[in-house]
């Protein structure tokens, strides 16, 4: 097989696992900061129990995210040496900034967050939780900056095929960065929100941990009522940005092969089977003019079609086309469920609505699917380039790479990931089924005993028990 294809499959496989856990912990860290703040404000022990419950899930997810991230970074040297050689002057510092800022911040406070409950003051522990949450957001900032520069590069000079930074502000705040950062952060928050709401709804349907289930579902519904509509707006802005800088990607995700006659507007293709060989859509079902309204915000607007560029400049149409519809379809269901749940909450019967509860349980993992589908649209849609318009993916692969070597490493990754992440998911499922349990406060010294009792650990006891 082709080492280029195998390298792309391997990178796609590894990053598909990796993105799930950091995105989940981005939202979960902020949720933990909110929960601990509520505990400090109200002294309601249910908030404390929820903190202890979710921090165990956070610890496992954070660990799996770190492991998968280390593996992913190795591929830049082994499989994509040409990319590293030509763009390392820009991508290297951006990724290093993430380590120097976000990762160091998280590493400094993570231990206190996980094991400092009862060992440090309440204010210091809350500060540690907040700093970990801030660290995840800073990490997102640098990763999206690097990826966005590859999508919309600027602020560089190209000398003998090597990219050199000329303006770091322009590199970081490239044209697609602001809207893509907002889009990614909202996606992470919504993903975590639906996991929390789905777990709470599941408890209510089972009749266990009822008080905790109600509190989690209420928080999820109210938060989703803000973030899901906001994501619709940001998603529209993101689409307009992509249309401006990568019109061929938009044509692919819309299945738009050729321009419509003047005055007819562009339809929105709800479903079709893109036929790349014949350059048309088979079995197409489309809504007239809807594409013009969505993409150009006008009645007769049009976009450059796929046929306006050579076939060698087009991305693979089918995966982009279908992934976009998965993302939009699931996102629409999430929006409908959020609005329906908000209505039920306003009427005062959210917790008795079997339809709402089953909807949240059904869509518990929908955010992960939407996020993966969105990243597939983004990354496959920029093909055949790895740095858009400047460096083709075929030219970025290591020149001495052997197909057998990539196949071997890909097979090893699949086996190891199946074991490691399979075990991790089994343990996370076990934690969720067990649910939030009451926790007693730390025992203080008694009588003349000068030896303090073992303080309560937010995560340690149950993690050790799981091992």
N, C-alpha and C positions, 0 to 999 in steps of 0.2 A: 504494500500500500504506500501511498504518498506520505512522506514524513510531515509535509505541511498540513495535510488534512488530519493526520493523527495528532499533531501538536495542537491544532485548533480544537479537536475533540477533547483532548486531555485538559487544556486550559478551561474550556467550557464546563467540563465535568467538575473540576476542582473549584472553580469560582462559583458554580451553582450551589455547591455545598457551603462554601465560605460565606457568601452574602447573606444567607439565611440567619446565621447566628449573630454577627455584628448588628444587622438591622434589628433583630429582636431585642438585643441588649441595649441598643440606643433608646428604644421606647421603654424598656423595662427599667432601666436605671432612673429615668425621669419619673416613672410610676412609683418606684421605691422612695425617691425623694419626696414625692407628694404624700405617700402613705405615712412616712416617718414624720413629716410636718404635721399631718392630721393627728397622729398619736401624741406629739408634743403639745399641740394646742388643746386637744379634748381629753386626753388621758383615757380615752375609750380603749379598753383592752382588745377589742376586735381589730382596730387598726394595727396594733402591735402584732397580733396573731397573723394578720395578712402580710405584714412586713417579713416576719420569719418564714412564712410559706413561700413567698415569691423570691426571697433572696436566695433560697436553695436552688430554685430554677434558674435564677440569674447566674449563680456561680458555675453551674454545669454548662450553661449555654456560653458563657464568657470563655471558659476553658476550651470548648470545642471550636469556638471562633478563632482563638489564638493559634491552636494547633493547625487548623486548615489554612490560616493566613501565612504561617511560616512555610508550609509546603508550597503554597501558590507563588511566593516570592522567588523560590528556587528556579522556577521555570524561566524567569527572565534571563538567567545566565545559561541554562542548559538548552532551552528550546528557542529562545528569542534573542540570541546574542547580537544579531545585527540591529535589532531595535534598541537594545541596551547601549550598543556602541554609538549609534547615530543620535539617539534622543536622551541618553543618560545624563547629559549636562543639564537637562531641564527636569526630567522625571525623577532622577536620583535625589536632588535637593528637596523636591516637593514631598517625596515619600519619607525622606529623612526628617523634614520638619514635623511630619506626623509623629514620628518616634520621639523626637526631642520635646514636643509639646504634649500631645494627647497621651501617648503611651506612658511616658514618665509620670504624668499627672495621675493616670489611672493606677499605675503600679504603686505609686506612693500611698494612695489612700485606699486601695482595694483591700489590703489586709486588715486595716482598721474597720472598714465597712463590714467585712465578712466575720471577723473574729473579735472585734473590739467592744461589742455590746456588753456593758457591765464592767469593762476594764478601763474605759475612758469616759469622760463626761458626756452627757447627752448632747450638748452643743457640739462638741468635737466629733461625735459620731455622726450627727446630722450633717456637719460640714463635710465629712468624708464621703458620705453618700452623695451629697450635692456635687462634690468635686469629681467623683467618678462619672456622674451624669454629664457634667460639663465636659469631661475628657472624651466621652463618646461622641459628643457633638463636634468638638474640635477635630477629632479623628475624621469624622464625616467631611468636615470642611476641606481638609487637605487631600483626601482621597478623591472627592468630587472635583477639586481643582485640577488634579493631575489628569483625571479621565476627561474632564471638559476641555482641557487644552488639546488633548488628542482628537476631540470632536471638532473644535473650532480654534485652531492654533493661531496665535498672534504673539507679538513681543519677542520675536526670535530673528536670528540671521542664520542663513544656511551657507556654510563654508565647506567645500569639498565633501558634500554629503552629510555633514555633521551639524546638528542644531546647536546654536549657541544663544544663551539668554542675553537679550538687549534691555528688556524692561520687565522686571519681575512683577510689578503691579499689573501690567497688561497681561502677562502670562497667567497669573492667578485669577484675576477678574476678567477672564476672556468672555466673549459674547454670550456663551451658553451657560456660564457658571452660576450666576445668581438664581435663575429660574430652576436649573437642575438641582442646586443645593436645596432649595425650598421643596421641590418635588420629592427628593429622596428623604428628607427629614420627615415630611408629612407621611410618606409611604411607611417609614419605620414606625412612626407613632400609631398610624392606623392599624398596621399589622399587629402590634402589641395590644392595642385597644380591643381588637376582635378576639384575640386569644383570651384576654382577661374576661371579656363579656361572655365568650363561649363557655369558658370554664364555669363562670357563675351561673349561667343558664343551665348547664349540665347538672350542677348541684341541685338547682331548684326542681328540675324535672325528676331527679332521683330522690328528692326529699331529704337530702343530707346537707349538712353545713348551710342551712337555710339562711341564717343571718349574714354569713360571709358571702353567699351567693347573691343575695339582694344588694349588698353594698358594692360588690364588683360589677354587677350588671348595671346598676344605676350610674356608677362612675363611667362605665364604658359607653352607655347610651348618651350621656351628656357630653362626653368628650368627642364621640363620633359625630354628634350633631354640629360640632364646630369644625372638626378637621376634615370630614368627608366632603362637605360642600366646598370647603377651602381648597381641597385637592382637585375638585372639578375645575375651579377657576385657574389654579396654577397649572393644571394639565393643559388647559386651553392655551395659556400663555406659552407653555413649553412647546406645544404643537406649532404655534405661530413662529417661534424662534427656530425650530427645526426646518420649517418651510422656507425661512429666509436663508439659512446657511447650508442645509442639506435637503434640497427639494426632491432629489431622487429617492431618498429614504421615505419621504412622505408619499410619493407616488407609489412606492412598493407597498407600504402598509395600507394604502387605499385601493390597491389593485387597479391603478389608473394608467392604462396603456396609451391612450391617445386622447387628444383634446376633443371636446364636444363642439358641435357647430355653434357659431356665435349666437348668443342670445338664449341658448338652451340651458345654460348652467351645468354644473357638474353634479352627478348623482353620488349618493353615498351607498357603497356596495355593502349590504348587510351580510351577504354570504355569496361565495363563489368558489370555484376551483381554478386558481390561476394556472394557465397553460403557458409556461415560459417559452416553449419551443415554437408554439404558434403565435405567441405574443397577444394573448387574449384571455378573457375569463370564460370558463365553461360553467353552466348551471348558475348563472348570475341572478341574484335577486337584489335589486337596488331601489332606493327611494329617490325620485327625481329632485334635483336641485339641493338636496340636503347636504351634499358634499361642499357645495359653494358656500352655503350658510355656515357650516362648521369650520371650514378651512380658511375662507376669505372674509367671512362675516358680510357677504353681499349675495344678491340674488343670482347674478350671472357670472360670478367669479370662477376662475379656472387656475390650475397649477401646471407646471411643466410635466408632461406625461413621461412615462418610462421610455417610449420610443424616441424621445427627444435626445437621448444619449445612446451611445453604442452599447451593445449587450455586455461588453467587457467592463463597462463602468457601472453596471447595475448590481445591486445586492441580490442574493437569493430571495425571490419574491414570496414563495410559499411560507417559509417559517416566519417571516416578518408579518405577512398578511394575517396568518392564523393567530400568532402570538398577540398581536394588537387586539384582535377580537376577543380573545380570552380575557385580556386585561380589562377592556372596556365592558364586556359582558358581566364579569364578576364585580367590577366596580359599580356598575349600575344596580346589581342586586344588593350590594352593601349599602348604597345610598337609599334604596327603597326600604330596606330593613331598618335603617337608622331612622328614617322619617316615620315609619309605622310605629317603631318602638317609642319614639318621642311622643307621638300622639297617645299611645297607651299610657305612658308615664304621666302625661298631662291629665288624662282621664282618671288616673289613680288605680289602674288595674294592669300595670305592666307585668307584675310578677304572677298574675293569674292567666295571662294570655299564652296559651299553649302554642299558638302560631308564632308569636314573637320569640318564645323560649327555644322552640325547635329551629327557628331561623338562625338564631345566634349560635346554637350548637352546630348546625350544618355549616355555617360560614366561619367556624373557629379558625381554620387555617387558610381562609380565602386570601388574606393579605399576603401570605408567602407566595401563593400561586400568582397573584397579580404582580408582585414585585419581580419574580423570575421572568414572567412574560414581558414585563416592561424592559428589563435588562436585555432580553433576547432581541426585542425590537431595536433597542439602542445600539447594541454591539454588532448584531448581524446586519442591521440596516446601514451601517457605515461602510460595509464591505464594497469594493475590494481593498479598502484602505485601513490601515491601523492608525496612522495619523492622517486625518481626512484631507485628501487632495494632494498629499505630499509623499507619503511612504506607503507603498502597497504591502498588504499582508504577506504576499508571496515573497517579497524582497526583505521582510523583517525576520524570517526564520533563520536559525543557525545554519550556515552553509554546509557544514560537515555532518549534519545530523543524519543518522541512519534510521530507517523505518523500524527495523527490528528493535532498536534501543527504545524508541518511543512506545512501541507496542508493549514491550516488557514493563516499562515504568507505568504505563496506563493500566495494565493488568494488576500490577502491584498496588497502585492507588485504589483501584476498585475493590480489591480484596480487603486491604487495610481499612478503607473507609467503611466498608460494610460491617466490619467487626467493631471499629471504634465508634462510629456514629450510630450503628445499630444498638450497641450497648448504651450509649448516651441517651438515645431516644427511649429505650426501654426503661431506663432509670427515671427520665423525666415523666414518662407516663405513669410510673409507679408513684412518684411524688404527687402528681395531679390527682390520681385516684385516692390517695391517702388524705389529701385535702389539708386545709389549715387547722391546726390543733391548738388548744389553749397552752400558753407558756407561762410558767411561773416566773416572777421577778428574781433577780439574783439573791442568793442567801448572804446575809451580812454576818460579820463575826458575832459570836455569842459568848456571854460571860467573859472569862479572862482569856479566852483563846485568842491569841494574837495572829493566828494564821487565817487569812481571808479564805472564804470558800471559793470554789471554782466559779468564776462569773459565767453568766449565760452567754453562749456564743450564738450569733445570729444564724450561722450556717454550719459550723463545725460538727456538732453532734450528729446531725442527720446525715451529713456527707460521709462522716466516718462510719456510721452505721450502714450506709449504702455500700461502702467498700468492703 
